[in-house]
């Protein structure tokens, strides 16, 4: 089966890239994350292991969640349209 690159494919990739960059910036703006990264009073509660545990999951979730939603929407709308013969 030969696949072609079209607007839907490029849109999915762009959405995935946007999610992978937006999710960490949102994660960094949360008060809990700022506290763990040294924003607490006199470094109270500072825990840098969140960079190794939470950050990769945030990036993966930010990349894959929009892509999964986009794929589901494309498949649902493709079923409703009649196929040209």
VOPAGU-2260 file (C-alpha; in pm, 1 decimal, decimal comma):
REM VOPAGU-2260
SITE   aa  ch    i         X         Y         Z
SITE  UNK   A    0       0,0       0,0       0,0
SITE  UNK   A    1     148,2     327,3    -110,5
SITE  UNK   A    2      99,2     629,1     110,7
SITE  UNK   A    3     102,5     983,2     -11,0
SITE  UNK   A    4     184,2    1298,6     177,7
SITE  UNK   A    5    -104,2    1541,6     179,0
SITE  UNK   A    6    -242,8    1825,3     388,1
SITE  UNK   A    7    -388,0    1593,2     650,0
SITE  UNK   A    8     -51,7    1426,7     709,3
SITE  UNK   A    9     130,8    1758,0     731,1
SITE  UNK   A   10    -139,3    1896,3     960,2
SITE  UNK   A   11    -101,5    1601,2    1196,0
SITE  UNK   A   12     274,7    1644,8    1210,2
SITE  UNK   A   13     243,8    2018,7    1270,8
SITE  UNK   A   14     -12,3    1959,6    1545,0
SITE  UNK   A   15     216,2    1704,6    1709,2
SITE  UNK   A   16     511,7    1944,4    1700,2
SITE  UNK   A   17     300,1    2226,3    1843,0
SITE  UNK   A   18     177,7    2002,6    2124,2
SITE  UNK   A   19     530,1    1885,1    2203,3
SITE  UNK   A   20     644,8    2245,8    2245,8
SITE  UNK   A   21     333,4    2382,5    2417,7
SITE  UNK   A   22     303,4    2107,9    2679,8
SITE  UNK   A   23     643,7    2168,9    2845,6
SITE  UNK   A   24     587,1    2545,2    2851,9
SITE  UNK   A   25     250,7    2491,3    3020,7
SITE  UNK   A   26     410,9    2239,8    3258,0
SITE  UNK   A   27     683,7    2491,3    3350,2
SITE  UNK   A   28     425,9    2759,9    3428,6
SITE  UNK   A   29     247,6    2546,8    3690,1
SITE  UNK   A   30     308,4    2646,4    4055,1
SITE  UNK   A   31     387,0    2287,8    4154,4
SITE  UNK   A   32     662,2    2261,5    3892,5
SITE  UNK   A   33     806,7    2600,0    3984,0
SITE  UNK   A   34     824,0    2493,1    4347,5
SITE  UNK   A   35    1007,9    2173,2    4254,1
SITE  UNK   A   36    1253,8    2366,3    4040,2
SITE  UNK   A   37    1351,8    2607,3    4315,0
SITE  UNK   A   38    1068,0    2856,4    4330,2
SITE  UNK   A   39     979,4    2770,6    4689,4
SITE  UNK   A   40    1081,8    2969,5    4994,9
SITE  UNK   A   41    1456,9    2915,9    5044,1
SITE  UNK   A   42    1451,4    2622,3    4801,1
SITE  UNK   A   43    1195,7    2442,6    5015,6
SITE  UNK   A   44    1063,3    2139,4    4832,4
SITE  UNK   A   45    1328,0    2160,5    4558,1
SITE  UNK   A   46    1335,5    1834,3    4366,8
SITE  UNK   A   47    1518,6    1820,8    4034,7
SITE  UNK   A   48    1420,2    1461,2    3964,9
SITE  UNK   A   49    1103,2    1596,8    3806,0
SITE  UNK   A   50    1319,5    1682,2    3505,3
SITE  UNK   A   51    1392,3    1312,8    3453,6
SITE  UNK   A   52    1055,1    1170,6    3552,1
SITE  UNK   A   53     781,6    1416,6    3456,7
SITE  UNK   A   54     932,1    1615,7    3170,0
SITE  UNK   A   55     970,2    1323,4    2924,2
SITE  UNK   A   56     612,1    1216,3    2994,0
SITE  UNK   A   57     487,6    1571,2    2942,9
SITE  UNK   A   58     666,5    1597,2    2608,0
SITE  UNK   A   59     539,0    1258,5    2489,2
SITE  UNK   A   60     187,3    1334,3    2606,2
SITE  UNK   A   61     197,0    1673,8    2439,2
SITE  UNK   A   62     309,3    1517,0    2113,5
SITE  UNK   A   63      78,5    1216,3    2104,1
SITE  UNK   A   64    -248,5    1339,4    2255,8
SITE  UNK   A   65    -321,6    1605,1    1988,1
SITE  UNK   A   66    -214,3    1359,1    1719,7
SITE  UNK   A   67    -452,5    1091,4    1849,3
SITE  UNK   A   68    -744,0    1335,5    1866,0
SITE  UNK   A   69    -665,1    1463,4    1515,9
SITE  UNK   A   70    -648,9    1108,8    1378,2
SITE  UNK   A   71    -980,8    1018,8    1537,5
SITE  UNK   A   72   -1147,8    1328,2    1392,8
SITE  UNK   A   73   -1010,8    1260,5    1044,8
SITE  UNK   A   74   -1129,6     899,6    1054,4
SITE  UNK   A   75   -1474,9     996,7    1177,6
SITE  UNK   A   76   -1519,5    1260,5     908,5
SITE  UNK   A   77   -1383,1    1027,3     639,7
SITE  UNK   A   78   -1649,6     767,9     722,1
SITE  UNK   A   79   -1929,9    1017,9     671,9
SITE  UNK   A   80   -1811,4    1130,7     329,2
SITE  UNK   A   81   -1899,5     906,5      35,8
SITE  UNK   A   82   -1595,4     768,3    -142,3
SITE  UNK   A   83   -1546,1     864,4    -506,1
SITE  UNK   A   84   -1542,3     565,5    -737,9
